[in-house]
């Protein structure tokens, strides 16, 4: 088992981005489940929002998507600006 003292700072952020940009972005994950995964990693995603496969989230993960939205396949969200 890993403890918090063994893990390097920022490790949790890397795991979140890995889940977000690899696992959730997979073509095999249904759109509704993808929205649930996005919520679990910390994004604010509105009710009845559908997110297509292949979407990439770069920079800060402080992104909010409204309700009843549709995000198309392979969109990129770049929140790295200061």
mmCIF file of the N, C-alpha and C atoms, coordinates in Angstrom:
data_MODEL
# 
_entry.id   MODEL 
# 
loop_
_atom_site.group_PDB 
_atom_site.id 
_atom_site.type_symbol 
_atom_site.label_atom_id 
_atom_site.label_alt_id 
_atom_site.label_comp_id 
_atom_site.label_asym_id 
_atom_site.label_entity_id 
_atom_site.label_seq_id 
_atom_site.pdbx_PDB_ins_code 
_atom_site.Cartn_x 
_atom_site.Cartn_y 
_atom_site.Cartn_z 
_atom_site.occupancy 
_atom_site.B_iso_or_equiv 
_atom_site.pdbx_formal_charge 
_atom_site.auth_seq_id 
_atom_site.auth_comp_id 
_atom_site.auth_asym_id 
_atom_site.auth_atom_id 
_atom_site.pdbx_PDB_model_num 
ATOM 1   N N  . UNK A 1 1  ? 0.841   -1.190 0.000   1.00 0.00 ? 1  UNK A N  1 
ATOM 2   C CA . UNK A 1 1  ? 0.000   0.000  0.000   1.00 0.00 ? 1  UNK A CA 1 
ATOM 3   C C  . UNK A 1 1  ? 0.880   1.246  0.000   1.00 0.00 ? 1  UNK A C  1 
ATOM 4   N N  . UNK A 1 2  ? 0.468   2.223  -0.775  1.00 0.00 ? 2  UNK A N  1 
ATOM 5   C CA . UNK A 1 2  ? 1.165   3.504  -0.794  1.00 0.00 ? 2  UNK A CA 1 
ATOM 6   C C  . UNK A 1 2  ? 0.585   4.412  0.277   1.00 0.00 ? 2  UNK A C  1 
ATOM 7   N N  . UNK A 1 3  ? 1.431   5.186  0.872   1.00 0.00 ? 3  UNK A N  1 
ATOM 8   C CA . UNK A 1 3  ? 0.956   6.186  1.819   1.00 0.00 ? 3  UNK A CA 1 
ATOM 9   C C  . UNK A 1 3  ? 1.246   7.562  1.258   1.00 0.00 ? 3  UNK A C  1 
ATOM 10  N N  . UNK A 1 4  ? 0.642   8.558  1.826   1.00 0.00 ? 4  UNK A N  1 
ATOM 11  C CA . UNK A 1 4  ? 0.809   9.927  1.336   1.00 0.00 ? 4  UNK A CA 1 
ATOM 12  C C  . UNK A 1 4  ? 2.255   10.398 1.423   1.00 0.00 ? 4  UNK A C  1 
ATOM 13  N N  . UNK A 1 5  ? 3.034   9.838  2.349   1.00 0.00 ? 5  UNK A N  1 
ATOM 14  C CA . UNK A 1 5  ? 4.426   10.271 2.478   1.00 0.00 ? 5  UNK A CA 1 
ATOM 15  C C  . UNK A 1 5  ? 5.306   9.719  1.367   1.00 0.00 ? 5  UNK A C  1 
ATOM 16  N N  . UNK A 1 6  ? 4.921   8.608  0.766   1.00 0.00 ? 6  UNK A N  1 
ATOM 17  C CA . UNK A 1 6  ? 5.708   8.008  -0.310  1.00 0.00 ? 6  UNK A CA 1 
ATOM 18  C C  . UNK A 1 6  ? 5.448   8.705  -1.643  1.00 0.00 ? 6  UNK A C  1 
ATOM 19  N N  . UNK A 1 7  ? 4.228   9.127  -1.861  1.00 0.00 ? 7  UNK A N  1 
ATOM 20  C CA . UNK A 1 7  ? 3.856   9.734  -3.131  1.00 0.00 ? 7  UNK A CA 1 
ATOM 21  C C  . UNK A 1 7  ? 4.447   11.124 -3.282  1.00 0.00 ? 7  UNK A C  1 
ATOM 22  N N  . UNK A 1 8  ? 4.894   11.424 -4.482  1.00 0.00 ? 8  UNK A N  1 
ATOM 23  C CA . UNK A 1 8  ? 5.445   12.741 -4.761  1.00 0.00 ? 8  UNK A CA 1 
ATOM 24  C C  . UNK A 1 8  ? 4.330   13.772 -4.842  1.00 0.00 ? 8  UNK A C  1 
ATOM 25  N N  . UNK A 1 9  ? 4.634   15.040 -4.550  1.00 0.00 ? 9  UNK A N  1 
ATOM 26  C CA . UNK A 1 9  ? 3.617   16.089 -4.681  1.00 0.00 ? 9  UNK A CA 1 
ATOM 27  C C  . UNK A 1 9  ? 3.118   16.161 -6.123  1.00 0.00 ? 9  UNK A C  1 
ATOM 28  N N  . UNK A 1 10 ? 1.847   16.346 -6.275  1.00 0.00 ? 10 UNK A N  1 
ATOM 29  C CA . UNK A 1 10 ? 1.261   16.445 -7.604  1.00 0.00 ? 10 UNK A CA 1 
ATOM 30  C C  . UNK A 1 10 ? 0.901   15.104 -8.226  1.00 0.00 ? 10 UNK A C  1 
ATOM 31  N N  . UNK A 1 11 ? 1.187   14.008 -7.533  1.00 0.00 ? 11 UNK A N  1 
ATOM 32  C CA . UNK A 1 11 ? 0.897   12.680 -8.072  1.00 0.00 ? 11 UNK A CA 1 
ATOM 33  C C  . UNK A 1 11 ? -0.601  12.494 -8.288  1.00 0.00 ? 11 UNK A C  1 
ATOM 34  N N  . UNK A 1 12 ? -1.402  12.950 -7.342  1.00 0.00 ? 12 UNK A N  1 
ATOM 35  C CA . UNK A 1 12 ? -2.858  12.823 -7.474  1.00 0.00 ? 12 UNK A CA 1 
ATOM 36  C C  . UNK A 1 12 ? -3.364  13.596 -8.693  1.00 0.00 ? 12 UNK A C  1 
ATOM 37  N N  . UNK A 1 13 ? -2.768  14.743 -8.964  1.00 0.00 ? 13 UNK A N  1 
ATOM 38  C CA . UNK A 1 13 ? -3.148  15.542 -10.137 1.00 0.00 ? 13 UNK A CA 1 
ATOM 39  C C  . UNK A 1 13 ? -2.850  14.764 -11.422 1.00 0.00 ? 13 UNK A C  1 
ATOM 40  N N  . UNK A 1 14 ? -1.730  14.062 -11.463 1.00 0.00 ? 14 UNK A N  1 
ATOM 41  C CA . UNK A 1 14 ? -1.379  13.274 -12.644 1.00 0.00 ? 14 UNK A CA 1 
ATOM 42  C C  . UNK A 1 14 ? -2.342  12.105 -12.833 1.00 0.00 ? 14 UNK A C  1 
ATOM 43  N N  . UNK A 1 15 ? -2.723  11.477 -11.744 1.00 0.00 ? 15 UNK A N  1 
ATOM 44  C CA . UNK A 1 15 ? -3.680  10.373 -11.825 1.00 0.00 ? 15 UNK A CA 1 
ATOM 45  C C  . UNK A 1 15 ? -5.028  10.876 -12.327 1.00 0.00 ? 15 UNK A C  1 
ATOM 46  N N  . UNK A 1 16 ? -5.478  12.038 -11.814 1.00 0.00 ? 16 UNK A N  1 
ATOM 47  C CA . UNK A 1 16 ? -6.745  12.620 -12.279 1.00 0.00 ? 16 UNK A CA 1 
ATOM 48  C C  . UNK A 1 16 ? -6.708  12.895 -13.771 1.00 0.00 ? 16 UNK A C  1 
ATOM 49  N N  . UNK A 1 17 ? -5.599  13.470 -14.248 1.00 0.00 ? 17 UNK A N  1 
ATOM 50  C CA . UNK A 1 17 ? -5.491  13.768 -15.684 1.00 0.00 ? 17 UNK A CA 1 
ATOM 51  C C  . UNK A 1 17 ? -5.406  12.502 -16.519 1.00 0.00 ? 17 UNK A C  1 
ATOM 52  N N  . UNK A 1 18 ? -4.783  11.465 -15.997 1.00 0.00 ? 18 UNK A N  1 
ATOM 53  C CA . UNK A 1 18 ? -4.721  10.189 -16.692 1.00 0.00 ? 18 UNK A CA 1 
ATOM 54  C C  . UNK A 1 18 ? -6.123  9.587  -16.834 1.00 0.00 ? 18 UNK A C  1 
ATOM 55  N N  . UNK A 1 19 ? -6.882  9.585  -15.753 1.00 0.00 ? 19 UNK A N  1 
ATOM 56  C CA . UNK A 1 19 ? -8.255  9.078  -15.798 1.00 0.00 ? 19 UNK A CA 1 
ATOM 57  C C  . UNK A 1 19 ? -9.091  9.926  -16.749 1.00 0.00 ? 19 UNK A C  1 
ATOM 58  N N  . UNK A 1 20 ? -8.920  11.229 -16.678 1.00 0.00 ? 20 UNK A N  1 
ATOM 59  C CA . UNK A 1 20 ? -9.707  12.158 -17.478 1.00 0.00 ? 20 UNK A CA 1 
ATOM 60  C C  . UNK A 1 20 ? -9.393  12.064 -18.966 1.00 0.00 ? 20 UNK A C  1 
ATOM 61  N N  . UNK A 1 21 ? -8.119  12.054 -19.330 1.00 0.00 ? 21 UNK A N  1 
ATOM 62  C CA . UNK A 1 21 ? -7.726  12.150 -20.734 1.00 0.00 ? 21 UNK A CA 1 
ATOM 63  C C  . UNK A 1 21 ? -7.455  10.817 -21.414 1.00 0.00 ? 21 UNK A C  1 
ATOM 64  N N  . UNK A 1 22 ? -7.438  9.730  -20.654 1.00 0.00 ? 22 UNK A N  1 
ATOM 65  C CA . UNK A 1 22 ? -7.223  8.425  -21.263 1.00 0.00 ? 22 UNK A CA 1 
ATOM 66  C C  . UNK A 1 22 ? -8.442  7.528  -21.050 1.00 0.00 ? 22 UNK A C  1 
ATOM 67  N N  . UNK A 1 23 ? -8.747  7.241  -19.797 1.00 0.00 ? 23 UNK A N  1 
ATOM 68  C CA . UNK A 1 23 ? -9.849  6.318  -19.508 1.00 0.00 ? 23 UNK A CA 1 
ATOM 69  C C  . UNK A 1 23 ? -11.205 6.898  -19.920 1.00 0.00 ? 23 UNK A C  1 
ATOM 70  N N  . UNK A 1 24 ? -11.498 8.107  -19.481 1.00 0.00 ? 24 UNK A N  1 
ATOM 71  C CA . UNK A 1 24 ? -12.798 8.715  -19.798 1.00 0.00 ? 24 UNK A CA 1 
ATOM 72  C C  . UNK A 1 24 ? -12.910 9.086  -21.268 1.00 0.00 ? 24 UNK A C  1 
ATOM 73  N N  . UNK A 1 25 ? -11.793 9.333  -21.931 1.00 0.00 ? 25 UNK A N  1 
ATOM 74  C CA . UNK A 1 25 ? -11.809 9.743  -23.334 1.00 0.00 ? 25 UNK A CA 1 
ATOM 75  C C  . UNK A 1 25 ? -11.988 8.566  -24.291 1.00 0.00 ? 25 UNK A C  1 
ATOM 76  N N  . UNK A 1 26 ? -11.956 7.362  -23.767 1.00 0.00 ? 26 UNK A N  1 
ATOM 77  C CA . UNK A 1 26 ? -12.047 6.169  -24.601 1.00 0.00 ? 26 UNK A CA 1 
ATOM 78  C C  . UNK A 1 26 ? -13.364 6.119  -25.372 1.00 0.00 ? 26 UNK A C  1 
ATOM 79  N N  . UNK A 1 27 ? -13.281 5.610  -26.577 1.00 0.00 ? 27 UNK A N  1 
ATOM 80  C CA . UNK A 1 27 ? -14.458 5.429  -27.427 1.00 0.00 ? 27 UNK A CA 1 
ATOM 81  C C  . UNK A 1 27 ? -15.444 4.445  -26.800 1.00 0.00 ? 27 UNK A C  1 
ATOM 82  N N  . UNK A 1 28 ? -14.949 3.535  -25.973 1.00 0.00 ? 28 UNK A N  1 
ATOM 83  C CA . UNK A 1 28 ? -15.784 2.482  -25.399 1.00 0.00 ? 28 UNK A CA 1 
ATOM 84  C C  . UNK A 1 28 ? -16.584 2.925  -24.174 1.00 0.00 ? 28 UNK A C  1 
ATOM 85  N N  . UNK A 1 29 ? -16.343 4.127  -23.681 1.00 0.00 ? 29 UNK A N  1 
ATOM 86  C CA . UNK A 1 29 ? -17.080 4.648  -22.532 1.00 0.00 ? 29 UNK A CA 1 
ATOM 87  C C  . UNK A 1 29 ? -18.311 5.402  -23.047 1.00 0.00 ? 29 UNK A C  1 
ATOM 88  N N  . UNK A 1 30 ? -19.516 5.017  -22.612 1.00 0.00 ? 30 UNK A N  1 
ATOM 89  C CA . UNK A 1 30 ? -20.727 5.722  -23.056 1.00 0.00 ? 30 UNK A CA 1 
ATOM 90  C C  . UNK A 1 30 ? -20.736 7.190  -22.602 1.00 0.00 ? 30 UNK A C  1 
ATOM 91  N N  . UNK A 1 31 ? -21.424 8.039  -23.371 1.00 0.00 ? 31 UNK A N  1 
ATOM 92  C CA . UNK A 1 31 ? -21.435 9.485  -23.097 1.00 0.00 ? 31 UNK A CA 1 
ATOM 93  C C  . UNK A 1 31 ? -21.937 9.821  -21.703 1.00 0.00 ? 31 UNK A C  1 
ATOM 94  N N  . UNK A 1 32 ? -22.985 9.160  -21.253 1.00 0.00 ? 32 UNK A N  1 
ATOM 95  C CA . UNK A 1 32 ? -23.532 9.456  -19.920 1.00 0.00 ? 32 UNK A CA 1 
ATOM 96  C C  . UNK A 1 32 ? -22.555 9.046  -18.820 1.00 0.00 ? 32 UNK A C  1 
ATOM 97  N N  . UNK A 1 33 ? -21.899 7.899  -18.983 1.00 0.00 ? 33 UNK A N  1 
ATOM 98  C CA . UNK A 1 33 ? -20.903 7.456  -18.005 1.00 0.00 ? 33 UNK A CA 1 
ATOM 99  C C  . UNK A 1 33 ? -19.701 8.394  -18.022 1.00 0.00 ? 33 UNK A C  1 
ATOM 100 N N  . UNK A 1 34 ? -19.332 8.890  -19.194 1.00 0.00 ? 34 UNK A N  1 
ATOM 101 C CA . UNK A 1 34 ? -18.206 9.823  -19.312 1.00 0.00 ? 34 UNK A CA 1 
ATOM 102 C C  . UNK A 1 34 ? -18.478 11.079 -18.486 1.00 0.00 ? 34 UNK A C  1 
ATOM 103 N N  . UNK A 1 35 ? -19.708 11.589 -18.530 1.00 0.00 ? 35 UNK A N  1 
ATOM 104 C CA . UNK A 1 35 ? -20.067 12.772 -17.735 1.00 0.00 ? 35 UNK A CA 1 
ATOM 105 C C  . UNK A 1 35 ? -19.942 12.479 -16.238 1.00 0.00 ? 35 UNK A C  1 
ATOM 106 N N  . UNK A 1 36 ? -20.318 11.288 -15.831 1.00 0.00 ? 36 UNK A N  1 
ATOM 107 C CA . UNK A 1 36 ? -20.187 10.895 -14.416 1.00 0.00 ? 36 UNK A CA 1 
ATOM 108 C C  . UNK A 1 36 ? -18.710 10.849 -14.021 1.00 0.00 ? 36 UNK A C  1 
ATOM 109 N N  . UNK A 1 37 ? -17.865 10.296 -14.874 1.00 0.00 ? 37 UNK A N  1 
ATOM 110 C CA . UNK A 1 37 ? -16.424 10.228 -14.588 1.00 0.00 ? 37 UNK A CA 1 
ATOM 111 C C  . UNK A 1 37 ? -15.846 11.635 -14.472 1.00 0.00 ? 37 UNK A C  1 
ATOM 112 N N  . UNK A 1 38 ? -16.260 12.532 -15.348 1.00 0.00 ? 38 UNK A N  1 
ATOM 113 C CA . UNK A 1 38 ? -15.779 13.911 -15.288 1.00 0.00 ? 38 UNK A CA 1 
ATOM 114 C C  . UNK A 1 38 ? -16.147 14.550 -13.959 1.00 0.00 ? 38 UNK A C  1 
ATOM 115 N N  . UNK A 1 39 ? -17.344 14.284 -13.474 1.00 0.00 ? 39 UNK A N  1 
ATOM 116 C CA . UNK A 1 39 ? -17.756 14.819 -12.173 1.00 0.00 ? 39 UNK A CA 1 
ATOM 117 C C  . UNK A 1 39 ? -16.901 14.224 -11.055 1.00 0.00 ? 39 UNK A C  1 
ATOM 118 N N  . UNK A 1 40 ? -16.611 12.928 -11.139 1.00 0.00 ? 40 UNK A N  1 
ATOM 119 C CA . UNK A 1 40 ? -15.832 12.260 -10.096 1.00 0.00 ? 40 UNK A CA 1 
ATOM 120 C C  . UNK A 1 40 ? -14.406 12.798 -9.992  1.00 0.00 ? 40 UNK A C  1 
ATOM 121 N N  . UNK A 1 41 ? -13.826 13.247 -11.104 1.00 0.00 ? 41 UNK A N  1 
ATOM 122 C CA . UNK A 1 41 ? -12.460 13.779 -11.042 1.00 0.00 ? 41 UNK A CA 1 
ATOM 123 C C  . UNK A 1 41 ? -12.436 15.266 -10.739 1.00 0.00 ? 41 UNK A C  1 
ATOM 124 N N  . UNK A 1 42 ? -13.611 15.895 -10.577 1.00 0.00 ? 42 UNK A N  1 
ATOM 125 C CA . UNK A 1 42 ? -13.639 17.267 -10.092 1.00 0.00 ? 42 UNK A CA 1 
ATOM 126 C C  . UNK A 1 42 ? -14.159 18.325 -11.031 1.00 0.00 ? 42 UNK A C  1 
ATOM 127 N N  . UNK A 1 43 ? -14.548 17.965 -12.253 1.00 0.00 ? 43 UNK A N  1 
ATOM 128 C CA . UNK A 1 43 ? -15.116 18.964 -13.157 1.00 0.00 ? 43 UNK A CA 1 
ATOM 129 C C  . UNK A 1 43 ? -16.581 19.192 -12.805 1.00 0.00 ? 43 UNK A C  1 
ATOM 130 N N  . UNK A 1 44 ? -17.046 20.399 -13.040 1.00 0.00 ? 44 UNK A N  1 
ATOM 131 C CA . UNK A 1 44 ? -18.450 20.702 -12.817 1.00 0.00 ? 44 UNK A CA 1 
ATOM 132 C C  . UNK A 1 44 ? -19.187 20.467 -14.133 1.00 0.00 ? 44 UNK A C  1 
ATOM 133 N N  . UNK A 1 45 ? -20.013 19.426 -14.150 1.00 0.00 ? 45 UNK A N  1 
ATOM 134 C CA . UNK A 1 45 ? -20.745 19.040 -15.353 1.00 0.00 ? 45 UNK A CA 1 
ATOM 135 C C  . UNK A 1 45 ? -22.223 19.043 -15.021 1.00 0.00 ? 45 UNK A C  1 
ATOM 136 N N  . UNK A 1 46 ? -23.001 19.774 -15.797 1.00 0.00 ? 46 UNK A N  1 
ATOM 137 C CA . UNK A 1 46 ? -24.427 19.905 -15.552 1.00 0.00 ? 46 UNK A CA 1 
ATOM 138 C C  . UNK A 1 46 ? -25.215 18.645 -15.848 1.00 0.00 ? 46 UNK A C  1 
ATOM 139 N N  . UNK A 1 47 ? -26.442 18.647 -15.392 1.00 0.00 ? 47 UNK A N  1 
ATOM 140 C CA . UNK A 1 47 ? -27.354 17.520 -15.579 1.00 0.00 ? 47 UNK A CA 1 
ATOM 141 C C  . UNK A 1 47 ? -27.660 17.361 -17.069 1.00 0.00 ? 47 UNK A C  1 
ATOM 142 N N  . UNK A 1 48 ? -27.788 16.131 -17.520 1.00 0.00 ? 48 UNK A N  1 
ATOM 143 C CA . UNK A 1 48 ? -28.148 15.772 -18.896 1.00 0.00 ? 48 UNK A CA 1 
ATOM 144 C C  . UNK A 1 48 ? -27.128 16.249 -19.924 1.00 0.00 ? 48 UNK A C  1 
ATOM 145 N N  . UNK A 1 49 ? -25.888 16.446 -19.511 1.00 0.00 ? 49 UNK A N  1 
ATOM 146 C CA . UNK A 1 49 ? -24.827 16.829 -20.430 1.00 0.00 ? 49 UNK A CA 1 
ATOM 147 C C  . UNK A 1 49 ? -24.194 15.572 -21.006 1.00 0.00 ? 49 UNK A C  1 
ATOM 148 N N  . UNK A 1 50 ? -23.922 15.613 -22.301 1.00 0.00 ? 50 UNK A N  1 
ATOM 149 C CA . UNK A 1 50 ? -23.288 14.491 -22.995 1.00 0.00 ? 50 UNK A CA 1 
ATOM 150 C C  . UNK A 1 50 ? -21.929 14.941 -23.516 1.00 0.00 ? 50 UNK A C  1 
ATOM 151 N N  . UNK A 1 51 ? -20.921 14.122 -23.297 1.00 0.00 ? 51 UNK A N  1 
ATOM 152 C CA . UNK A 1 51 ? -19.553 14.454 -23.711 1.00 0.00 ? 51 UNK A CA 1 
ATOM 153 C C  . UNK A 1 51 ? -19.058 13.360 -24.640 1.00 0.00 ? 51 UNK A C  1 
ATOM 154 N N  . UNK A 1 52 ? -18.654 13.747 -25.837 1.00 0.00 ? 52 UNK A N  1 
ATOM 155 C CA . UNK A 1 52 ? -18.168 12.792 -26.828 1.00 0.00 ? 52 UNK A CA 1 
ATOM 156 C C  . UNK A 1 52 ? -16.806 12.235 -26.469 1.00 0.00 ? 52 UNK A C  1 
ATOM 157 N N  . UNK A 1 53 ? -16.414 11.176 -27.157 1.00 0.00 ? 53 UNK A N  1 
ATOM 158 C CA . UNK A 1 53 ? -15.132 10.530 -26.885 1.00 0.00 ? 53 UNK A CA 1 
ATOM 159 C C  . UNK A 1 53 ? -13.971 11.366 -27.409 1.00 0.00 ? 53 UNK A C  1 
ATOM 160 N N  . UNK A 1 54 ? -12.794 11.120 -26.867 1.00 0.00 ? 54 UNK A N  1 
ATOM 161 C CA . UNK A 1 54 ? -11.584 11.768 -27.341 1.00 0.00 ? 54 UNK A CA 1 
ATOM 162 C C  . UNK A 1 54 ? -11.364 13.181 -26.853 1.00 0.00 ? 54 UNK A C  1 
ATOM 163 N N  . UNK A 1 55 ? -12.191 13.672 -25.949 1.00 0.00 ? 55 UNK A N  1 
ATOM 164 C CA . UNK A 1 55 ? -12.020 15.040 -25.440 1.00 0.00 ? 55 UNK A CA 1 
ATOM 165 C C  . UNK A 1 55 ? -10.791 15.117 -24.545 1.00 0.00 ? 55 UNK A C  1 
ATOM 166 N N  . UNK A 1 56 ? -10.036 16.201 -24.677 1.00 0.00 ? 56 UNK A N  1 
ATOM 167 C CA . UNK A 1 56 ? -8.816  16.409 -23.912 1.00 0.00 ? 56 UNK A CA 1 
ATOM 168 C C  . UNK A 1 56 ? -8.997  17.632 -23.019 1.00 0.00 ? 56 UNK A C  1 
ATOM 169 N N  . UNK A 1 57 ? -8.601  17.495 -21.767 1.00 0.00 ? 57 UNK A N  1 
ATOM 170 C CA . UNK A 1 57 ? -8.671  18.589 -20.809 1.00 0.00 ? 57 UNK A CA 1 
ATOM 171 C C  . UNK A 1 57 ? -7.251  18.916 -20.371 1.00 0.00 ? 57 UNK A C  1 
ATOM 172 N N  . UNK A 1 58 ? -6.757  20.116 -20.738 1.00 0.00 ? 58 UNK A N  1 
ATOM 173 C CA . UNK A 1 58 ? -5.387  20.524 -20.433 1.00 0.00 ? 58 UNK A CA 1 
ATOM 174 C C  . UNK A 1 58 ? -5.394  21.662 -19.426 1.00 0.00 ? 58 UNK A C  1 
ATOM 175 N N  . UNK A 1 59 ? -4.283  21.797 -18.715 1.00 0.00 ? 59 UNK A N  1 
ATOM 176 C CA . UNK A 1 59 ? -4.157  22.884 -17.753 1.00 0.00 ? 59 UNK A CA 1 
ATOM 177 C C  . UNK A 1 59 ? -4.926  22.601 -16.476 1.00 0.00 ? 59 UNK A C  1 
ATOM 178 N N  . UNK A 1 60 ? -5.422  23.665 -15.883 1.00 0.00 ? 60 UNK A N  1 
ATOM 179 C CA . UNK A 1 60 ? -6.181  23.562 -14.637 1.00 0.00 ? 60 UNK A CA 1 
ATOM 180 C C  . UNK A 1 60 ? -7.481  22.823 -14.897 1.00 0.00 ? 60 UNK A C  1 
ATOM 181 N N  . UNK A 1 61 ? -7.913  22.035 -13.940 1.00 0.00 ? 61 UNK A N  1 
ATOM 182 C CA . UNK A 1 61 ? -9.147  21.273 -14.107 1.00 0.00 ? 61 UNK A CA 1 
ATOM 183 C C  . UNK A 1 61 ? -10.368 22.018 -13.589 1.00 0.00 ? 61 UNK A C  1 
ATOM 184 N N  . UNK A 1 62 ? -10.261 23.336 -13.433 1.00 0.00 ? 62 UNK A N  1 
ATOM 185 C CA . UNK A 1 62 ? -11.391 24.144 -12.967 1.00 0.00 ? 62 UNK A CA 1 
ATOM 186 C C  . UNK A 1 62 ? -12.249 24.537 -14.170 1.00 0.00 ? 62 UNK A C  1 
ATOM 187 N N  . UNK A 1 63 ? -12.901 23.547 -14.754 1.00 0.00 ? 63 UNK A N  1 
ATOM 188 C CA . UNK A 1 63 ? -13.741 23.751 -15.938 1.00 0.00 ? 63 UNK A CA 1 
ATOM 189 C C  . UNK A 1 63 ? -15.170 23.429 -15.548 1.00 0.00 ? 63 UNK A C  1 
ATOM 190 N N  . UNK A 1 64 ? -16.099 24.263 -16.003 1.00 0.00 ? 64 UNK A N  1 
ATOM 191 C CA . UNK A 1 64 ? -17.515 24.026 -15.742 1.00 0.00 ? 64 UNK A CA 1 
ATOM 192 C C  . UNK A 1 64 ? -18.250 23.922 -17.075 1.00 0.00 ? 64 UNK A C  1 
ATOM 193 N N  . UNK A 1 65 ? -19.075 22.886 -17.200 1.00 0.00 ? 65 UNK A N  1 
ATOM 194 C CA . UNK A 1 65 ? -19.897 22.678 -18.390 1.00 0.00 ? 65 UNK A CA 1 
ATOM 195 C C  . UNK A 1 65 ? -21.348 22.724 -17.922 1.00 0.00 ? 65 UNK A C  1 
ATOM 196 N N  . UNK A 1 66 ? -22.165 23.515 -18.590 1.00 0.00 ? 66 UNK A N  1 
ATOM 197 C CA . UNK A 1 66 ? -23.556 23.721 -18.181 1.00 0.00 ? 66 UNK A CA 1 
ATOM 198 C C  . UNK A 1 66 ? -24.441 22.502 -18.364 1.00 0.00 ? 66 UNK A C  1 
ATOM 199 N N  . UNK A 1 67 ? -25.715 22.679 -18.017 1.00 0.00 ? 67 UNK A N  1 
ATOM 200 C CA . UNK A 1 67 ? -26.672 21.579 -18.139 1.00 0.00 ? 67 UNK A CA 1 
ATOM 201 C C  . UNK A 1 67 ? -27.196 21.490 -19.564 1.00 0.00 ? 67 UNK A C  1 
ATOM 202 N N  . UNK A 1 68 ? -27.605 20.288 -19.953 1.00 0.00 ? 68 UNK A N  1 
ATOM 203 C CA . UNK A 1 68 ? -28.150 20.008 -21.279 1.00 0.00 ? 68 UNK A CA 1 
ATOM 204 C C  . UNK A 1 68 ? -27.213 20.414 -22.410 1.00 0.00 ? 68 UNK A C  1 
ATOM 205 N N  . UNK A 1 69 ? -25.908 20.246 -22.196 1.00 0.00 ? 69 UNK A N  1 
ATOM 206 C CA . UNK A 1 69 ? -24.919 20.574 -23.234 1.00 0.00 ? 69 UNK A CA 1 
ATOM 207 C C  . UNK A 1 69 ? -24.497 19.311 -23.967 1.00 0.00 ? 69 UNK A C  1 
ATOM 208 N N  . UNK A 1 70 ? -24.024 19.505 -25.179 1.00 0.00 ? 70 UNK A N  1 
ATOM 209 C CA . UNK A 1 70 ? -23.430 18.416 -25.945 1.00 0.00 ? 70 UNK A CA 1 
ATOM 210 C C  . UNK A 1 70 ? -22.040 18.855 -26.369 1.00 0.00 ? 70 UNK A C  1 
ATOM 211 N N  . UNK A 1 71 ? -21.027 18.106 -25.958 1.00 0.00 ? 71 UNK A N  1 
ATOM 212 C CA . UNK A 1 71 ? -19.641 18.361 -26.337 1.00 0.00 ? 71 UNK A CA 1 
ATOM 213 C C  . UNK A 1 71 ? -19.272 17.301 -27.367 1.00 0.00 ? 71 UNK A C  1 
ATOM 214 N N  . UNK A 1 72 ? -18.876 17.732 -28.550 1.00 0.00 ? 72 UNK A N  1 
ATOM 215 C CA . UNK A 1 72 ? -18.586 16.812 -29.645 1.00 0.00 ? 72 UNK A CA 1 
ATOM 216 C C  . UNK A 1 72 ? -17.319 16.006 -29.452 1.00 0.00 ? 72 UNK A C  1 
ATOM 217 N N  . UNK A 1 73 ? -17.126 15.090 -30.349 1.00 0.00 ? 73 UNK A N  1 
ATOM 218 C CA . UNK A 1 73 ? -15.980 14.183 -30.370 1.00 0.00 ? 73 UNK A CA 1 
ATOM 219 C C  . UNK A 1 73 ? -14.680 14.962 -30.566 1.00 0.00 ? 73 UNK A C  1 
ATOM 220 N N  . UNK A 1 74 ? -13.650 14.640 -29.771 1.00 0.00 ? 74 UNK A N  1 
ATOM 221 C CA . UNK A 1 74 ? -12.290 15.171 -29.864 1.00 0.00 ? 74 UNK A CA 1 
ATOM 222 C C  . UNK A 1 74 ? -12.176 16.677 -29.632 1.00 0.00 ? 74 UNK A C  1 
ATOM 223 N N  . UNK A 1 75 ? -12.977 17.244 -28.751 1.00 0.00 ? 75 UNK A N  1 
ATOM 224 C CA . UNK A 1 75 ? -12.841 18.648 -28.380 1.00 0.00 ? 75 UNK A CA 1 
ATOM 225 C C  . UNK A 1 75 ? -11.690 18.795 -27.383 1.00 0.00 ? 75 UNK A C  1 
ATOM 226 N N  . UNK A 1 76 ? -11.057 19.963 -27.415 1.00 0.00 ? 76 UNK A N  1 
ATOM 227 C CA . UNK A 1 76 ? -9.978  20.218 -26.459 1.00 0.00 ? 76 UNK A CA 1 
ATOM 228 C C  . UNK A 1 76 ? -10.333 21.424 -25.618 1.00 0.00 ? 76 UNK A C  1 
ATOM 229 N N  . UNK A 1 77 ? -10.219 21.256 -24.297 1.00 0.00 ? 77 UNK A N  1 
ATOM 230 C CA . UNK A 1 77 ? -10.442 22.329 -23.351 1.00 0.00 ? 77 UNK A CA 1 
ATOM 231 C C  . UNK A 1 77 ? -9.085  22.711 -22.762 1.00 0.00 ? 77 UNK A C  1 
ATOM 232 N N  . UNK A 1 78 ? -8.609  23.901 -23.047 1.00 0.00 ? 78 UNK A N  1 
ATOM 233 C CA . UNK A 1 78 ? -7.300  24.330 -22.570 1.00 0.00 ? 78 UNK A CA 1 
ATOM 234 C C  . UNK A 1 78 ? -7.517  25.426 -21.526 1.00 0.00 ? 78 UNK A C  1 
ATOM 235 N N  . UNK A 1 79 ? -7.350  25.076 -20.270 1.00 0.00 ? 79 UNK A N  1 
ATOM 236 C CA . UNK A 1 79 ? -7.538  26.025 -19.177 1.00 0.00 ? 79 UNK A CA 1 
ATOM 237 C C  . UNK A 1 79 ? -6.197  26.399 -18.564 1.00 0.00 ? 79 UNK A C  1 
ATOM 238 N N  . UNK A 1 80 ? -5.173  26.492 -19.391 1.00 0.00 ? 80 UNK A N  1 
ATOM 239 C CA . UNK A 1 80 ? -3.823  26.780 -18.893 1.00 0.00 ? 80 UNK A CA 1 
ATOM 240 C C  . UNK A 1 80 ? -3.495  28.264 -18.870 1.00 0.00 ? 80 UNK A C  1 
ATOM 241 N N  . UNK A 1 81 ? -4.362  29.099 -19.399 1.00 0.00 ? 81 UNK A N  1 
ATOM 242 C CA . UNK A 1 81 ? -4.073  30.529 -19.454 1.00 0.00 ? 81 UNK A CA 1 
ATOM 243 C C  . UNK A 1 81 ? -4.074  31.127 -18.041 1.00 0.00 ? 81 UNK A C  1 
ATOM 244 N N  . UNK A 1 82 ? -3.234  32.141 -17.815 1.00 0.00 ? 82 UNK A N  1 
ATOM 245 C CA . UNK A 1 82 ? -3.178  32.756 -16.478 1.00 0.00 ? 82 UNK A CA 1 
ATOM 246 C C  . UNK A 1 82 ? -4.409  33.594 -16.173 1.00 0.00 ? 82 UNK A C  1 
# 
